[in-house]
């Protein structure tokens, strides 16, 4: 039902704001999708909070536009069909005069430290999109997408790497997730940087020969690996393109390249090591280990076999989009069958 002041108590918002894209879904209290909008990355740690929130403003504005709500029969007896759109990331939505939905669950990249979560929580609350707001790191979305019980260990290995764990009693374990400085290594970004590192060393003779040299120069369409380094240094190439080298590293390993194989093994050990540390922190015995992110989802046998051998519990590659975890959290907290207080 919808109230007279414009609020829709039977609607929920679910957000997965990741380093590669932002996915927003408007759903009913039972989780049925009403509308979806997908846009650019949510990267407050790189672009700044205002720029990141502008991405979210545009997408939420897309799914909450009044005409869409009416067309979908929200608040009435008409059963709407969920739709998808891609919103511009340059426009800024105007906050409604009153909360429009019951709750919003926003799982966001860059929500790593307590003060960052507090800042992003305040930004979302200020928009007035929902009566209640919950903000957490986007790694939790992968855990909830892969575990209906909302417990276990989740490792996201996409552009970067991060890990969270949730115990049956609700206790959590997290990492700072700030990159190299906080002890993190992994994901497509680090794998690509390592491929470039070894390509340069193969080229100038400081390291062994590796087919990663051809992979790097072909990917960037430059004659030398050093040219790639200089182009990145001069701002002529984005270092984010290095993350796109992950498939080439996998292919080189499959072809027997020793350096590429060693990098795959190193990545597997990092994934398993993070999962083991998080599980140990919470005293979890053989917890489910849920793997998400584009690099893990590629399903490379050598990577997954080594993780499986070293992980603290059985592994599962999560195939549902992370925003599904945000939907599950929102429905569990504010949906039709949710308890009165959470």
Phi, psi and omega in degrees: 000157176242145183267169185293334183273012175097357179281147179242094185289347180262013181238151179226153174247136177235134185228131166242106179258099186251178182288342180253328178200165176241129185238122181239132178232135171260123184230161174279174184296341178264005179094355179296129183287136174258314182202152181223145174222136182236135181217201186289181184291153174256103188226068180297332182288342180249309185272344184098155182297314180302317180293320179295317180292332177297324176298313181292322177305312183297317185287317178294320175302325179295317184276341182259004181304133187304321181297325179294316181299318179293318181296329181275358179072026182295133179087352179246203183259354181287136178266113183278160177255127181298141178231164181232141175217162175247119185265151174292144180263009181257341179277161179236126180283149175269130181296137179292159182292333179218155180306137185260334183232168183292314182203157174232127175253111185244111178258112196234135170296146182088353175269068186259310182265156181307319181291330177289320177296317179299316180297313182290325175301315180295322179297316180291318179300322182296336180287340179069027182287330189217157176291324178229146183232135174231124180239134177210171178296149184292344177296328178297329180297322178294318179299313182290331177291328183262347183227101177302334179281353179058046176210160182123198180239135178236133174239122176261122178234090180236245172297319176235201180218143176200167185210143172222159174221144177229126179276162178303332179271006176095352178296147181234155173229132181224169174244157178303325176064035183261003178101208184308319184296332180257020173087010183269139170215130177146175184088172183298325181298310180290325178296318178293319177297321178294322177298318178295318179305309183286332176294316178297317182292326175293323183291319184263002174091000179282345183224177181288161175295142179207143177289352175297336176299312177295322181298317182291311182294326178291316182299318183266356180054050177228148188292330183229154175296324178298326177297325177295315179302313182294323179295320177292317180299323182273000180079013179276340176229143175276133177293348176294339177293340178297328180297336181282357179278351184307313179301325179292324177294317177300315181296319179296320178296318179299328181276001175098010179290125186291318181296314179298318178298319178297322178294321177297317179296320179298317179296317178300318180294324177294317178299310181294323181294318177297315181297318181295317180297315180296318179295319180295322180302322182265000181068034182274134178257119178049052180287156172296137179247115187255125183253128178227177182096156188296324182289314177294320183292344176297338173069032181296126187302316182297318179297308185292323180297319181289321175298315181301322181290336188244350183289157181283353180198179181297138183260149174221130173276120183283119182265338176291147175298145181305330181298337175298324176295322177295321177297315181298320179295314182299316180294320179294330183268320187235000187284188187301323184256012182289150176295163182297320177230144181236000000 
